Amino acid sequence: MMGLQLSPRTRIVLILLFFFGLILFMPMRIALGLTGLERVGVAARDVRGSIWNGRIDQLMLGTMPVGPVRAALSPISLLMGRARIDIWRQEGAADDLSGALTAGIGRIGIDDVTGAVPLGRSFAPLPIGSLIMEDVTAYFSGDRCGHAEGRVRAQIAGQFPGLNLSQGLSGIVSCDGDALLLPLVSQSGLEKVNLRIWRSGRYVAEMRVETADAGLTDALGKAGFAGVGGARLLKVEGTL
């Protein structure tokens, strides 16, 4: 009995259907691993569902806990040679979030992120409790910051000696050489935080307070601020 003979065209169609089926039913857990995002500190406690309808529990960006999000792979970005995993959490709460994690040839980062990202004690002793992002896009090309745009507002956790930072500090993200730069300024303009983050996860954060008040200068000194000219400076370094 002779085996079934298939034409070259039929074999090609079957192979394409096979690979299409693999992609169509690929688990989100595998797709997330294939993007290489873990190399820049993206991690998750548990990933469920398919690439078209997934859930990521306790998404982490380095040491920053983003929390649970829904996730789906964008087919349009695949045609452009880039994996874009859209993420969102829309529950009508203060920590709602939307945007995307992206990875491609020579590029890795985030796209169009709007919402709150809690920081915990990521930058302690700096009192930054969370970052509120407004349409933030930032990616690294190789080891250098390739592009950054969008507004960020840092919310202050608790009270800081002698300072009224209830309105937080805000600024426009940008690239500064190899690093991603968040230049944050208070409403008064007297308090500034420059936060630089490298692709490796290393960061340097500097908080500068302009003041001629002797009482505030003393309080800031006790909190670890050093004198630099007529200002007080607190510098923190670490890895996310």
C-alpha positions as YAML, in Angstrom:
chain: A
units: angstrom
residues:
- id: 1
  name: MET
  ca: [0.00, 0.00, 0.00]
- id: 2
  name: MET
  ca: [1.47, 3.29, -1.04]
- id: 3
  name: GLY
  ca: [1.63, 6.17, 1.41]
- id: 4
  name: LEU
  ca: [-0.26, 9.38, 0.89]
- id: 5
  name: GLN
  ca: [1.63, 11.63, -1.52]
- id: 6
  name: LEU
  ca: [1.41, 15.37, -0.84]
- id: 7
  name: SER
  ca: [2.31, 18.08, -3.29]
- id: 8
  name: PRO
  ca: [4.99, 20.61, -2.26]
- id: 9
  name: ARG
  ca: [2.35, 23.31, -2.04]
- id: 10
  name: THR
  ca: [0.19, 21.18, 0.27]
- id: 11
  name: ARG
  ca: [3.17, 20.44, 2.53]
- id: 12
  name: ILE
  ca: [3.95, 24.14, 2.80]
- id: 13
  name: VAL
  ca: [0.32, 24.91, 3.69]
- id: 14
  name: LEU
  ca: [0.30, 22.21, 6.37]
- id: 15
  name: ILE
  ca: [3.56, 23.47, 7.85]
- id: 16
  name: LEU
  ca: [2.21, 27.02, 7.94]
- id: 17
  name: LEU
  ca: [-1.01, 25.81, 9.59]
- id: 18
  name: PHE
  ca: [1.04, 23.89, 12.16]
- id: 19
  name: PHE
  ca: [3.08, 26.94, 13.13]
- id: 20
  name: PHE
  ca: [-0.02, 29.14, 13.08]
- id: 21
  name: GLY
  ca: [-1.64, 26.72, 15.50]
- id: 22
  name: LEU
  ca: [1.40, 26.85, 17.78]
- id: 23
  name: ILE
  ca: [1.23, 30.64, 17.87]
- id: 24
  name: LEU
  ca: [-2.55, 30.73, 18.19]
- id: 25
  name: PHE
  ca: [-2.61, 28.54, 21.31]
- id: 26
  name: MET
  ca: [0.76, 29.48, 22.80]
- id: 27
  name: PRO
  ca: [0.58, 30.05, 26.57]
- id: 28
  name: MET
  ca: [1.34, 33.59, 27.71]
- id: 29
  name: ARG
  ca: [3.95, 32.14, 30.09]
- id: 30
  name: ILE
  ca: [6.04, 30.88, 27.16]
- id: 31
  name: ALA
  ca: [5.55, 34.04, 25.10]
- id: 32
  name: LEU
  ca: [6.68, 36.23, 27.98]
- id: 33
  name: GLY
  ca: [9.81, 34.11, 28.39]
- id: 34
  name: LEU
  ca: [10.64, 34.32, 24.67]
- id: 35
  name: THR
  ca: [10.65, 38.14, 24.71]
- id: 36
  name: GLY
  ca: [13.76, 38.29, 26.90]
- id: 37
  name: LEU
  ca: [12.12, 40.85, 29.19]
- id: 38
  name: GLU
  ca: [13.40, 38.97, 32.24]
- id: 39
  name: ARG
  ca: [16.88, 40.24, 31.34]
- id: 40
  name: VAL
  ca: [15.78, 43.74, 32.30]
- id: 41
  name: GLY
  ca: [14.11, 42.70, 35.53]
- id: 42
  name: VAL
  ca: [10.57, 41.80, 34.40]
- id: 43
  name: ALA
  ca: [9.26, 38.91, 36.50]
- id: 44
  name: ALA
  ca: [5.94, 37.45, 37.63]
- id: 45
  name: ARG
  ca: [4.75, 35.12, 40.35]
- id: 46
  name: ASP
  ca: [2.34, 33.33, 38.03]
- id: 47
  name: VAL
  ca: [1.34, 33.66, 34.35]
- id: 48
  name: ARG
  ca: [-1.84, 32.10, 33.01]
- id: 49
  name: GLY
  ca: [-3.90, 31.96, 29.82]
- id: 50
  name: SER
  ca: [-2.99, 32.29, 26.15]
- id: 51
  name: ILE
  ca: [-1.08, 35.02, 24.37]
- id: 52
  name: TRP
  ca: [-4.41, 36.56, 23.34]
- id: 53
  name: ASN
  ca: [-6.04, 36.46, 26.77]
- id: 54
  name: GLY
  ca: [-3.57, 36.11, 29.59]
- id: 55
  name: ARG
  ca: [-3.20, 37.11, 33.21]
- id: 56
  name: ILE
  ca: [0.02, 38.00, 34.99]
- id: 57
  name: ASP
  ca: [-0.12, 37.82, 38.78]
- id: 58
  name: GLN
  ca: [2.21, 40.07, 40.75]
- id: 59
  name: LEU
  ca: [4.09, 41.54, 37.79]
- id: 60
  name: MET
  ca: [7.43, 42.95, 38.93]
- id: 61
  name: LEU
  ca: [9.64, 45.54, 37.22]
- id: 62
  name: GLY
  ca: [12.84, 44.92, 39.12]
- id: 63
  name: THR
  ca: [11.86, 45.51, 42.76]
- id: 64
  name: MET
  ca: [8.79, 47.56, 41.80]
- id: 65
  name: PRO
  ca: [5.56, 45.60, 42.36]
- id: 66
  name: VAL
  ca: [3.15, 46.42, 39.52]
- id: 67
  name: GLY
  ca: [0.62, 43.85, 40.76]
- id: 68
  name: PRO
  ca: [-1.86, 41.69, 38.80]
- id: 69
  name: VAL
  ca: [-2.62, 42.68, 35.20]
- id: 70
  name: ARG
  ca: [-4.39, 41.30, 32.16]
- id: 71
  name: ALA
  ca: [-2.13, 40.74, 29.14]
- id: 72
  name: ALA
  ca: [-2.35, 40.11, 25.40]
- id: 73
  name: LEU
  ca: [0.15, 39.95, 22.56]
- id: 74
  name: SER
  ca: [-0.29, 42.52, 19.78]
- id: 75
  name: PRO
  ca: [-0.31, 40.78, 16.34]
- id: 76
  name: ILE
  ca: [0.32, 44.07, 14.53]
- id: 77
  name: SER
  ca: [3.62, 44.61, 16.35]
- id: 78
  name: LEU
  ca: [4.74, 41.11, 15.37]
- id: 79
  name: LEU
  ca: [4.48, 42.13, 11.73]
- id: 80
  name: MET
  ca: [6.90, 44.98, 12.57]
- id: 81
  name: GLY
  ca: [9.42, 42.57, 14.09]
- id: 82
  name: ARG
  ca: [8.63, 43.54, 17.68]
- id: 83
  name: ALA
  ca: [6.85, 41.70, 20.46]
- id: 84
  name: ARG
  ca: [4.39, 43.98, 22.25]
- id: 85
  name: ILE
  ca: [2.52, 42.60, 25.24]
- id: 86
  name: ASP
  ca: [-0.32, 44.92, 26.14]
- id: 87
  name: ILE
  ca: [-1.06, 45.02, 29.86]
- id: 88
  name: TRP
  ca: [-3.95, 46.61, 31.70]
- id: 89
  name: ARG
  ca: [-5.78, 46.76, 34.99]
- id: 90
  name: GLN
  ca: [-9.10, 48.57, 34.70]
- id: 91
  name: GLU
  ca: [-11.07, 48.26, 37.92]
- id: 92
  name: GLY
  ca: [-11.97, 51.90, 38.55]
- id: 93
  name: ALA
  ca: [-9.34, 52.09, 41.31]
- id: 94
  name: ALA
  ca: [-6.44, 54.45, 41.97]
- id: 95
  name: ASP
  ca: [-3.94, 51.84, 40.76]
- id: 96
  name: ASP
  ca: [-5.52, 51.30, 37.33]
- id: 97
  name: LEU
  ca: [-2.86, 50.84, 34.66]
- id: 98
  name: SER
  ca: [-2.54, 50.47, 30.90]
- id: 99
  name: GLY
  ca: [0.36, 50.24, 28.48]
- id: 100
  name: ALA
  ca: [2.71, 47.63, 27.05]
- id: 101
  name: LEU
  ca: [5.96, 45.76, 27.53]
- id: 102
  name: THR
  ca: [7.92, 45.66, 24.27]
- id: 103
  name: ALA
  ca: [10.94, 43.78, 22.97]
- id: 104
  name: GLY
  ca: [12.52, 43.59, 19.53]
- id: 105
  name: ILE
  ca: [15.85, 43.49, 17.75]
- id: 106
  name: GLY
  ca: [18.09, 45.87, 19.70]
- id: 107
  name: ARG
  ca: [15.16, 47.32, 21.64]
- id: 108
  name: ILE
  ca: [13.45, 46.62, 24.97]
- id: 109
  name: GLY
  ca: [11.24, 48.78, 27.17]
- id: 110
  name: ILE
  ca: [7.70, 50.05, 27.79]
- id: 111
  name: ASP
  ca: [5.17, 51.79, 25.53]
- id: 112
  name: ASP
  ca: [2.29, 54.18, 26.25]
- id: 113
  name: VAL
  ca: [2.12, 53.45, 29.99]
- id: 114
  name: THR
  ca: [-0.48, 55.40, 31.95]
- id: 115
  name: GLY
  ca: [-1.25, 54.71, 35.60]
- id: 116
  name: ALA
  ca: [0.30, 54.20, 39.01]
- id: 117
  name: VAL
  ca: [3.32, 52.02, 39.77]
- id: 118
  name: PRO
  ca: [3.93, 51.49, 43.50]
- id: 119
  name: LEU
  ca: [7.58, 51.58, 44.52]
- id: 120
  name: GLY
  ca: [7.53, 50.27, 48.07]
- id: 121
  name: ARG
  ca: [11.00, 50.97, 49.46]
- id: 122
  name: SER
  ca: [12.80, 50.68, 46.10]
- id: 123
  name: PHE
  ca: [14.51, 54.05, 46.52]
- id: 124
  name: ALA
  ca: [14.69, 54.29, 50.33]
- id: 125
  name: PRO
  ca: [15.61, 56.45, 52.15]
- id: 126
  name: LEU
  ca: [14.14, 58.75, 49.48]
- id: 127
  name: PRO
  ca: [10.44, 59.02, 50.35]
- id: 128
  name: ILE
  ca: [9.07, 58.21, 46.86]
- id: 129
  name: GLY
  ca: [6.04, 55.98, 47.35]
- id: 130
  name: SER
  ca: [4.80, 55.60, 43.77]
- id: 131
  name: LEU
  ca: [5.16, 56.91, 40.22]
- id: 132
  name: ILE
  ca: [2.12, 58.17, 38.32]
- id: 133
  name: MET
  ca: [2.83, 57.80, 34.59]
- id: 134
  name: GLU
  ca: [1.09, 59.69, 31.80]
- id: 135
  name: ASP
  ca: [1.62, 58.14, 28.36]
- id: 136
  name: VAL
  ca: [5.22, 57.14, 29.11]
- id: 137
  name: THR
  ca: [7.28, 55.39, 26.43]
- id: 138
  name: ALA
  ca: [10.89, 54.48, 27.14]
- id: 139
  name: TYR
  ca: [13.20, 51.88, 25.70]
- id: 140
  name: PHE
  ca: [16.83, 50.85, 25.67]
- id: 141
  name: SER
  ca: [18.65, 50.22, 22.42]
- id: 142
  name: GLY
  ca: [21.51, 47.91, 23.28]
- id: 143
  name: ASP
  ca: [22.85, 49.22, 26.58]
- id: 144
  name: ARG
  ca: [21.91, 52.83, 25.86]
- id: 145
  name: CYS
  ca: [18.69, 54.70, 26.41]
- id: 146
  name: GLY
  ca: [17.21, 54.85, 22.92]
- id: 147
  name: HIS
  ca: [14.14, 57.03, 23.45]
- id: 148
  name: ALA
  ca: [11.99, 58.37, 26.29]
- id: 149
  name: GLU
  ca: [8.90, 60.57, 26.48]
- id: 150
  name: GLY
  ca: [5.90, 61.19, 28.71]
- id: 151
  name: ARG
  ca: [5.21, 62.78, 32.08]
- id: 152
  name: VAL
  ca: [5.85, 61.22, 35.47]
- id: 153
  name: ARG
  ca: [4.69, 62.40, 38.89]
- id: 154
  name: ALA
  ca: [6.29, 61.02, 42.04]
- id: 155
  name: GLN
  ca: [4.05, 60.73, 45.07]
- id: 156
  name: ILE
  ca: [5.74, 61.14, 48.42]
- id: 157
  name: ALA
  ca: [5.15, 58.47, 51.07]
- id: 158
  name: GLY
  ca: [4.48, 59.96, 54.50]
- id: 159
  name: GLN
  ca: [6.00, 63.13, 55.91]
- id: 160
  name: PHE
  ca: [9.50, 64.41, 55.29]
- id: 161
  name: PRO
  ca: [11.16, 66.67, 57.90]
- id: 162
  name: GLY
  ca: [10.27, 70.31, 57.25]
- id: 163
  name: LEU
  ca: [9.04, 69.82, 53.69]
- id: 164
  name: ASN
  ca: [5.55, 70.09, 52.22]
- id: 165
  name: LEU
  ca: [5.57, 67.67, 49.30]
- id: 166
  name: SER
  ca: [1.91, 66.67, 49.39]
- id: 167
  name: GLN
  ca: [1.56, 67.57, 45.68]
- id: 168
  name: GLY
  ca: [4.54, 65.38, 44.78]
- id: 169
  name: LEU
  ca: [7.19, 66.14, 42.18]
- id: 170
  name: SER
  ca: [6.80, 65.86, 38.41]
- id: 171
  name: GLY
  ca: [8.74, 66.03, 35.17]
- id: 172
  name: ILE
  ca: [9.19, 64.77, 31.61]
- id: 173
  name: VAL
  ca: [11.22, 61.58, 31.15]
- id: 174
  name: SER
  ca: [14.19, 61.74, 28.80]
- id: 175
  name: CYS
  ca: [17.44, 60.03, 27.87]
- id: 176
  name: ASP
  ca: [20.68, 61.13, 29.49]
- id: 177
  name: GLY
  ca: [23.47, 59.27, 27.71]
- id: 178
  name: ASP
  ca: [23.13, 55.59, 28.57]
- id: 179
  name: ALA
  ca: [20.58, 56.24, 31.33]
- id: 180
  name: LEU
  ca: [16.86, 56.90, 31.47]
- id: 181
  name: LEU
  ca: [16.38, 60.19, 33.34]
- id: 182
  name: LEU
  ca: [13.39, 61.22, 35.46]
- id: 183
  name: PRO
  ca: [13.95, 64.93, 36.36]
- id: 184
  name: LEU
  ca: [11.33, 65.59, 39.04]
- id: 185
  name: VAL
  ca: [10.58, 69.04, 40.48]
- id: 186
  name: SER
  ca: [8.17, 70.15, 43.21]
- id: 187
  name: GLN
  ca: [5.59, 72.90, 42.71]
- id: 188
  name: SER
  ca: [7.78, 75.40, 44.55]
- id: 189
  name: GLY
  ca: [10.82, 74.48, 42.45]
- id: 190
  name: LEU
  ca: [12.94, 74.27, 45.62]
- id: 191
  name: GLU
  ca: [12.89, 70.47, 45.80]
- id: 192
  name: LYS
  ca: [14.25, 68.34, 42.97]
- id: 193
  name: VAL
  ca: [14.87, 64.64, 42.42]
- id: 194
  name: ASN
  ca: [16.97, 63.40, 39.50]
- id: 195
  name: LEU
  ca: [16.52, 59.66, 39.05]
- id: 196
  name: ARG
  ca: [18.73, 57.85, 36.53]
- id: 197
  name: ILE
  ca: [18.15, 54.21, 35.60]
- id: 198
  name: TRP
  ca: [20.42, 52.07, 33.42]
- id: 199
  name: ARG
  ca: [19.47, 48.95, 31.46]
- id: 200
  name: SER
  ca: [21.29, 46.79, 34.01]
- id: 201
  name: GLY
  ca: [18.82, 47.99, 36.66]
- id: 202
  name: ARG
  ca: [21.40, 50.17, 38.38]
- id: 203
  name: TYR
  ca: [20.05, 53.53, 39.51]
- id: 204
  name: VAL
  ca: [21.30, 56.76, 41.04]
- id: 205
  name: ALA
  ca: [18.77, 59.07, 42.71]
- id: 206
  name: GLU
  ca: [19.67, 62.54, 43.97]
- id: 207
  name: MET
  ca: [17.29, 64.71, 45.98]
- id: 208
  name: ARG
  ca: [18.27, 68.37, 46.23]
- id: 209
  name: VAL
  ca: [16.59, 70.92, 48.49]
- id: 210
  name: GLU
  ca: [17.31, 74.63, 48.15]
- id: 211
  name: THR
  ca: [16.92, 76.33, 51.54]
- id: 212
  name: ALA
  ca: [18.37, 79.07, 53.71]
- id: 213
  name: ASP
  ca: [16.27, 78.05, 56.72]
- id: 214
  name: ALA
  ca: [18.61, 76.99, 59.52]
- id: 215
  name: GLY
  ca: [15.98, 74.79, 61.18]
- id: 216
  name: LEU
  ca: [15.21, 72.96, 57.92]
- id: 217
  name: THR
  ca: [18.92, 72.62, 57.15]
- id: 218
  name: ASP
  ca: [19.46, 70.98, 60.53]
- id: 219
  name: ALA
  ca: [16.47, 68.63, 60.06]
- id: 220
  name: LEU
  ca: [17.66, 67.60, 56.61]
- id: 221
  name: GLY
  ca: [21.15, 67.02, 57.93]
- id: 222
  name: LYS
  ca: [19.77, 64.61, 60.53]
- id: 223
  name: ALA
  ca: [17.91, 62.82, 57.71]
- id: 224
  name: GLY
  ca: [21.17, 62.19, 55.84]
- id: 225
  name: PHE
  ca: [21.35, 65.25, 53.56]
- id: 226
  name: ALA
  ca: [24.80, 66.70, 52.95]
- id: 227
  name: GLY
  ca: [25.56, 70.37, 52.40]
- id: 228
  name: VAL
  ca: [26.35, 71.41, 48.81]
- id: 229
  name: GLY
  ca: [26.69, 75.17, 48.50]
- id: 230
  name: GLY
  ca: [23.40, 76.68, 49.64]
- id: 231
  name: ALA
  ca: [21.50, 73.42, 49.18]
- id: 232
  name: ARG
  ca: [21.14, 70.03, 50.88]
- id: 233
  name: LEU
  ca: [21.71, 66.85, 48.86]
- id: 234
  name: LEU
  ca: [20.78, 63.22, 49.46]
- id: 235
  name: LYS
  ca: [22.20, 60.65, 47.06]
- id: 236
  name: VAL
  ca: [21.04, 57.05, 46.87]
- id: 237
  name: GLU
  ca: [22.44, 54.30, 44.64]
- id: 238
  name: GLY
  ca: [21.30, 50.74, 44.15]
- id: 239
  name: THR
  ca: [19.87, 48.14, 41.79]
- id: 240
  name: LEU
  ca: [16.21, 47.56, 40.98]
...
